[in-house]
Amino acid sequence: MMTPNRVAVVTGANKGIGYFIALQLGMSGLFSNIILGCRDVQRGTTAANQIQALVQSKADTKIEFSPLVIGDEATHSTFCEKMKKEFGKVDVLVNNAGFAYKGVDPTPFEGQTEKTLSINYFGLVDFTQKMLPLVRKGSDPRIVNVASMAGRLGQVSSELQKKFSEDSLTIDELNTLMNQFKSGVQAGTYKADGWSSSNYGMSKLGVIAATKIWARQEPTIKINACCPGYCATDMSSHKGSRSAQDGAKNAVIPATTENPPTGEFFRDYEISTW
Ligand SMILES: NC(=O)c1ccc[n+]([C@@H]2O[C@H](COP(=O)([O-])OP(=O)(O)OC[C@H]3O[C@@H](n4cnc5c(N)ncnc54)[C@H](OP(=O)(O)O)[C@@H]3O)[C@@H](O)[C@H]2O)c1
């Protein structure tokens, strides 16, 4: 089978939902190359080999691992340079890598804010900004940001809801808002100031807000966010009611469907409200 010369990147693809996003993109036959951006060489290489073995009977797609630590800006740059040198473009970027503290983790709330935001929000934003020049060069280019229902707008005050959903909001202004949340947590004033009482929820709210900003700023790229649903993965200690395979479809649909919308939030396999 001839596979079109299209390149997809999936972050955090060595396990869980990201693994199945990469596998399903591979099985689609729409890509010549799929790159798993993972932080561990062993885990990334093993997953790439497994996906390659599953895909090769279906499609002529090369599955590769490339080192990437979301939140480590030096690795963001190295990864982008590699993509530029090897392919000169990226057609589909799925920002799936994410982190959540377990409920039983003894780290206090204010000690969890920095790490949660630096991976899920600030890391994703920096990596995406660095990838945008390559995605602009893609054919029918797409970005899908794996967020969560936990990122719902209603978790912050109505005053903050207006700021986050303002049509003129920029990434710099959004970064400022996210830093204000961090400062509020450290000062102990975040609840009184109308912020969420969930670090993870705030990180995903930021991802959905960033998705909408990029969708406005990048008319040639279809940029959407999604919630995979409550999935049985390591993140949920395998308590989720949905399989990772099914959860992955919520990212694969906006990444592959013909004429997708842009700036939307997908949930349960269709467009949903924020
Ligand atoms: N599971 C759910 O119910 C659920 C619900 C809503 C949203 N989500 C979102 O779905 C996405 C995937 O979650 P999952 O359930 O599949 O979680 P998971 O099983 O814990 O997998 C997370 C993946 O992200 C990678 N990762 C974490 N931090 C990273 C970093 N700094 N740099 C690079 N890779 C990193 C992990 O790599 P390592 O193997 O090296 O740790 C792993 O490959 C996340 O964005 C999550 O927030 C999940």
The ligand as an SDF file (V2000), in Angstrom:
LIG
                    3D

 48 52  0  0  0  0  0  0  0  0999 V2000
   -6.4150    8.5050   31.8880 N   0  0  0  0  0  0  0  0  0  0  0  0
   -7.4290    9.3430   31.9880 C   0  0  0  0  0  0  0  0  0  0  0  0
   -8.4910    9.0080   32.5390 O   0  0  0  0  0  0  0  0  0  0  0  0
   -7.3360   10.7290   31.3910 C   0  0  0  0  0  0  0  0  0  0  0  0
   -8.4630   11.5580   31.4370 C   0  0  0  0  0  0  0  0  0  0  0  0
   -8.4070   12.8210   30.8850 C   0  0  0  0  0  0  0  0  0  0  0  0
   -7.2230   13.2520   30.2800 C   0  0  0  0  0  0  0  0  0  0  0  0
   -6.1310   12.4470   30.2520 N   0  0  0  0  0  0  0  0  0  0  0  0
   -4.9180   12.9550   29.5890 C   0  0  0  0  0  0  0  0  0  0  0  0
   -4.5350   12.0340   28.5900 O   0  0  0  0  0  0  0  0  0  0  0  0
   -3.1190   12.1020   28.3810 C   0  0  0  0  0  0  0  0  0  0  0  0
   -2.5190   10.7130   28.4660 C   0  0  0  0  0  0  0  0  0  0  0  0
   -2.7990   10.2100   29.7670 O   0  0  0  0  0  0  0  0  0  0  0  0
   -2.6850    8.6630   30.1590 P   0  0  0  0  0  0  0  0  0  0  0  0
   -3.8620    8.3310   30.9620 O   0  0  0  0  0  0  0  0  0  0  0  0
   -2.3380    7.8510   28.9720 O   0  0  0  0  0  0  0  0  0  0  0  0
   -1.4420    8.7460   31.1620 O   0  0  0  0  0  0  0  0  0  0  0  0
   -0.2120    7.7760   31.4080 P   0  0  0  0  0  0  0  0  0  0  0  0
   -0.5980    6.3580   31.2040 O   0  0  0  0  0  0  0  0  0  0  0  0
    0.3480    8.2030   32.7160 O   0  0  0  0  0  0  0  0  0  0  0  0
    0.7980    8.1740   30.2370 O   0  0  0  0  0  0  0  0  0  0  0  0
    1.3450    9.4520   30.2000 C   0  0  0  0  0  0  0  0  0  0  0  0
    2.3680    9.5150   29.0960 C   0  0  0  0  0  0  0  0  0  0  0  0
    2.9310   10.8400   29.1210 O   0  0  0  0  0  0  0  0  0  0  0  0
    4.3370   10.7140   29.2720 C   0  0  0  0  0  0  0  0  0  0  0  0
    4.8890   11.8560   29.9820 N   0  0  0  0  0  0  0  0  0  0  0  0
    4.5580   12.3260   31.2030 C   0  0  0  0  0  0  0  0  0  0  0  0
    5.2900   13.4050   31.4930 N   0  0  0  0  0  0  0  0  0  0  0  0
    6.1040   13.6130   30.4320 C   0  0  0  0  0  0  0  0  0  0  0  0
    7.0930   14.5720   30.1210 C   0  0  0  0  0  0  0  0  0  0  0  0
    7.4180   15.5530   30.9760 N   0  0  0  0  0  0  0  0  0  0  0  0
    7.7270   14.4910   28.9310 N   0  0  0  0  0  0  0  0  0  0  0  0
    7.4290   13.5120   28.0470 C   0  0  0  0  0  0  0  0  0  0  0  0
    6.5040   12.5750   28.2850 N   0  0  0  0  0  0  0  0  0  0  0  0
    5.8520   12.6310   29.4570 C   0  0  0  0  0  0  0  0  0  0  0  0
    4.5580    9.4140   30.0230 C   0  0  0  0  0  0  0  0  0  0  0  0
    5.8750    8.9660   29.8580 O   0  0  0  0  0  0  0  0  0  0  0  0
    6.6020    7.9950   30.9360 P   0  0  0  0  0  0  0  0  0  0  0  0
    6.1680    6.6070   30.6150 O   0  0  0  0  0  0  0  0  0  0  0  0
    8.0440    8.2580   30.6820 O   0  0  0  0  0  0  0  0  0  0  0  0
    6.1460    8.4380   32.3060 O   0  0  0  0  0  0  0  0  0  0  0  0
    3.5300    8.5450   29.3150 C   0  0  0  0  0  0  0  0  0  0  0  0
    4.0230    8.1160   28.0720 O   0  0  0  0  0  0  0  0  0  0  0  0
   -2.5920   13.0650   29.4510 C   0  0  0  0  0  0  0  0  0  0  0  0
   -2.4200   14.3460   28.8940 O   0  0  0  0  0  0  0  0  0  0  0  0
   -3.7130   13.0690   30.4810 C   0  0  0  0  0  0  0  0  0  0  0  0
   -3.7080   14.2540   31.2450 O   0  0  0  0  0  0  0  0  0  0  0  0
   -6.1550   11.1930   30.7850 C   0  0  0  0  0  0  0  0  0  0  0  0
  1  2  1  0
  2  3  2  0
  2  4  1  0
  4  5  1  0
  4 48  2  0
  5  6  2  0
  6  7  1  0
  7  8  2  0
  8  9  1  0
  8 48  1  0
  9 10  1  0
  9 46  1  0
 10 11  1  0
 11 12  1  0
 11 44  1  0
 12 13  1  0
 13 14  1  0
 14 15  2  0
 14 16  1  0
 14 17  1  0
 17 18  1  0
 18 19  2  0
 18 20  1  0
 18 21  1  0
 21 22  1  0
 22 23  1  0
 23 24  1  0
 23 42  1  0
 24 25  1  0
 25 26  1  0
 25 36  1  0
 26 27  1  0
 26 35  1  0
 27 28  2  0
 28 29  1  0
 29 30  1  0
 29 35  2  0
 30 31  1  0
 30 32  2  0
 32 33  1  0
 33 34  2  0
 34 35  1  0
 36 37  1  0
 36 42  1  0
 37 38  1  0
 38 39  2  0
 38 40  1  0
 38 41  1  0
 42 43  1  0
 44 45  1  0
 44 46  1  0
 46 47  1  0
M  CHG  2   8   1  16  -1
M  END
$$$$
